[in-house]
Amino acid sequence: MKDENHYDALIIGAGPAGSAAAALLAEHGHRALILEREKFPRYHIGESLLPFTFEPLRRLGLIDRMRRSAFVKKYSVQFVSPSGRASQPFYFFNRYDRQTVAQTWQVLRSEFDQMLLDNAREKGALVREETAVTGLIMEGPRVTGARARSADGTEFEFHAPITLDCSGREAYCAVRNQWRVKDPFLNKVAVWTYYEGALRDEGIDAGATTVAYVPEKGWFWYIPQHNDRISVGVVADGKYLTRGGVKASEAIFQREVGQNEWIRRHLAAGRQAGPYYLTSEYTHHSRHCGCDGLLLAGDAFAFLDPVFSSGVMLALKSGVLAADEAHKAIVERDFSAERFAEYARCLREGVENMRRLVYAFYDPKFSFRALTDKHPGAVGAVTDCLSGDVNKDFSELWRQIEEFVPLPSPLPVGAPLVSASLPTPVAAISHPAARSAAPIAADPDGAGIRGQSPIAG
Ligand SMILES: Cc1cc2nc3c(=O)[nH]c(=O)nc-3n(C[C@H](O)[C@H](O)[C@H](O)COP(=O)(O)OP(=O)(O)OC[C@H]3O[C@@H](n4cnc5c(N)ncnc54)[C@H](O)[C@@H]3O)c2cc1C
């Protein structure tokens, strides 16, 4: 039956993952509906893109629009010591094709996400903004739709044989199913704000991301944007940032500015603009990538850490892959969880490769300089991983890094929840309490991987 509340696919959330997935499903001729809680354009953090966002942006037909946009072109990354000494900028064109991957962008997410959503609409996706998903509709262990509430309080039911959860760090399905797994080591605190008129370098260095260190493996991001804006934030352990009882975001931020001479000097030329933001406890993984009729993409599946700017790349990439999976499932009329195993394997491989490098970065005994002094050949592999080319064999690199620091084993998570082989925590989704739009609590068992259920497959 095809009435106005029946679709081929539902997509929860219109961030990069959701808009990418919806655009490609619509392009295939499917009736795809995005349910987005906010009214766009809306603010979002996550403003520095990686070179390997090129491929998903190409799939979406957005490269020309990106090139014509006001977004600042990013050719390089540089690292700055606490004393203010900057490394040579690392230029992507030393390794990648100048016409494609070697140049990426620093974006304003309000504008970038609007562009992605407009693109989905232009390709035929249907969009309901200011409509929050409040529950999933189940038939046995299978997700067959979603309940939602619009801003004026009207309740809706939407039906589709497949739902993509692209709800970002809200991780709608993972939270309600208790699939959310904390990372045993990550979970930093980030405090950030914006400056106008602060210093930026000349020419092709004007759009460089700068990573500037503060003590105890803390670091600043310094991201030049258009409209003379700089996005600048500090990330470190909460204990370090709040030492001496300092709790206010502004006080935390301004104290750290004094801990790096380059940051202090660059910001001194400008003026702070807008609020200070603080976030913590953002690292999580989903125990499952989905179940019958449900797939998770983007942050709703996993989010690591801001340090290597991998979030939007992984969101776009997983949005594209999820659309490919959903398309095949619609064509073959088979929405069983088993078929999502390869999707999960591919995403987890990318997340785990990036995760190893993030762990090394935060280990006091590790530095990229010491690694590449000892193993000059490691530069290429490090570059690939940091540029977002994450699905390849990095075993040689891991061996070389383990000469300095231990690396984590992959977390045994991500496989689809196969309904035949496991008790069904998915039933929790249809519990009436899960239908409210109440704020989502953190991992309810707080147990991280210790509390996990057996993994299917
Ligand atoms: C401090 C910090 C700095 C970062 N810096 C970078 C960076 O420089 N580069 C980078 O690539 N990444 C960065 N990231 C990560 C980046 O923000 C995310 O990885 C990225 O936004 C994920 O995209 P997404 O589409 O999965 O989710 P989102 O962009 O979060 O989109 C999810 C959407 O779902 C909607 N939604 C949520 N719940 C519901 C619901 N119940 N019903 C309907 N809609 C709903 C939300 O309103 C939102 O619009 C950073 C993250 C943090 C915390």
The ligand as a Tripos MOL2 file, in Angstrom:
@<TRIPOS>MOLECULE
LIG
   53    58     1     0     0
SMALL
NO_CHARGES

@<TRIPOS>ATOM
      1 C1         34.1670   19.0910   19.7170 C.3       1 LIG1
      2 C2         33.9690   18.4200   18.3930 C.ar      1 LIG1
      3 C3         34.6890   18.8550   17.2700 C.ar      1 LIG1
      4 C4         34.5190   18.2160   16.0410 C.ar      1 LIG1
      5 N1         35.2610   18.6480   14.9660 N.ar      1 LIG1
      6 C5         35.1440   17.9950   13.7840 C.ar      1 LIG1
      7 C6         35.8960   18.4110   12.6410 C.ar      1 LIG1
      8 O1         36.6580   19.3890   12.6760 O.2       1 LIG1
      9 N2         35.7360   17.7190   11.5010 N.ar      1 LIG1
     10 C7         34.8740   16.6470   11.4080 C.ar      1 LIG1
     11 O2         34.7830   16.0330   10.3340 O.2       1 LIG1
     12 N3         34.1350   16.2630   12.4530 N.ar      1 LIG1
     13 C8         34.2400   16.9050   13.6260 C.ar      1 LIG1
     14 N4         33.4540   16.5280   14.6710 N.ar      1 LIG1
     15 C9         32.4860   15.4250   14.4830 C.3       1 LIG1
     16 C10        31.2320   15.8700   13.7000 C.3       1 LIG1
     17 O3         30.5810   16.8940   14.4110 O.3       1 LIG1
     18 C11        30.2840   14.6800   13.5390 C.3       1 LIG1
     19 O4         31.0170   13.4950   13.3090 O.3       1 LIG1
     20 C12        29.2980   14.8520   12.3870 C.3       1 LIG1
     21 O5         28.5040   16.0010   12.5520 O.3       1 LIG1
     22 C13        28.3900   13.6020   12.2840 C.3       1 LIG1
     23 O6         27.3990   13.7630   11.2930 O.3       1 LIG1
     24 P1         26.0230   12.9520   11.4010 P.3       1 LIG1
     25 O7         25.2940   13.1950   10.1290 O.co2     1 LIG1
     26 O8         26.2930   11.5720   11.8280 O.co2     1 LIG1
     27 O9         25.2520   13.6220   12.6260 O.3       1 LIG1
     28 P2         24.8250   15.1280   12.8910 P.3       1 LIG1
     29 O10        25.5860   16.0490   12.0200 O.co2     1 LIG1
     30 O11        24.8960   15.3410   14.3540 O.co2     1 LIG1
     31 O12        23.2950   15.1770   12.4290 O.3       1 LIG1
     32 C14        22.3110   14.4760   13.1410 C.3       1 LIG1
     33 C15        20.9660   15.1660   12.9120 C.3       1 LIG1
     34 O13        19.9460   14.3400   13.5090 O.3       1 LIG1
     35 C16        18.9780   15.1780   14.1010 C.3       1 LIG1
     36 N5         18.2690   14.3910   15.1270 N.ar      1 LIG1
     37 C17        18.7710   13.9130   16.2980 C.ar      1 LIG1
     38 N6         17.8110   13.2320   16.9670 N.ar      1 LIG1
     39 C18        16.6990   13.2800   16.1960 C.ar      1 LIG1
     40 C19        15.3720   12.7760   16.3470 C.ar      1 LIG1
     41 N7         14.9960   12.0720   17.4400 N.pl3     1 LIG1
     42 N8         14.4640   13.0090   15.3650 N.ar      1 LIG1
     43 C20        14.7990   13.7190   14.2670 C.ar      1 LIG1
     44 N9         16.0520   14.2430   14.0710 N.ar      1 LIG1
     45 C21        16.9760   14.0110   15.0330 C.ar      1 LIG1
     46 C22        19.7960   16.3240   14.6860 C.3       1 LIG1
     47 O14        18.9950   17.4850   14.8690 O.3       1 LIG1
     48 C23        20.8710   16.5150   13.5840 C.3       1 LIG1
     49 O15        20.5030   17.5070   12.6440 O.3       1 LIG1
     50 C24        33.5990   17.1360   15.9240 C.ar      1 LIG1
     51 C25        32.8740   16.7120   17.0300 C.ar      1 LIG1
     52 C26        33.0500   17.3240   18.2570 C.ar      1 LIG1
     53 C27        32.2590   16.8400   19.4550 C.3       1 LIG1
@<TRIPOS>BOND
     1     1     2 1
     2     2     3 ar
     3     2    52 ar
     4     3     4 ar
     5     4     5 ar
     6     4    50 ar
     7     5     6 ar
     8     6     7 ar
     9     6    13 1
    10     7     8 2
    11     7     9 ar
    12     9    10 ar
    13    10    11 2
    14    10    12 ar
    15    12    13 ar
    16    13    14 ar
    17    14    15 1
    18    14    50 ar
    19    15    16 1
    20    16    17 1
    21    16    18 1
    22    18    19 1
    23    18    20 1
    24    20    21 1
    25    20    22 1
    26    22    23 1
    27    23    24 1
    28    24    25 2
    29    24    26 1
    30    24    27 1
    31    27    28 1
    32    28    29 2
    33    28    30 1
    34    28    31 1
    35    31    32 1
    36    32    33 1
    37    33    34 1
    38    33    48 1
    39    34    35 1
    40    35    36 1
    41    35    46 1
    42    36    37 ar
    43    36    45 ar
    44    37    38 ar
    45    38    39 ar
    46    39    40 ar
    47    39    45 ar
    48    40    41 1
    49    40    42 ar
    50    42    43 ar
    51    43    44 ar
    52    44    45 ar
    53    46    47 1
    54    46    48 1
    55    48    49 1
    56    50    51 ar
    57    51    52 ar
    58    52    53 1
@<TRIPOS>SUBSTRUCTURE
     1 LIG1         1 GROUP 0 **** ****
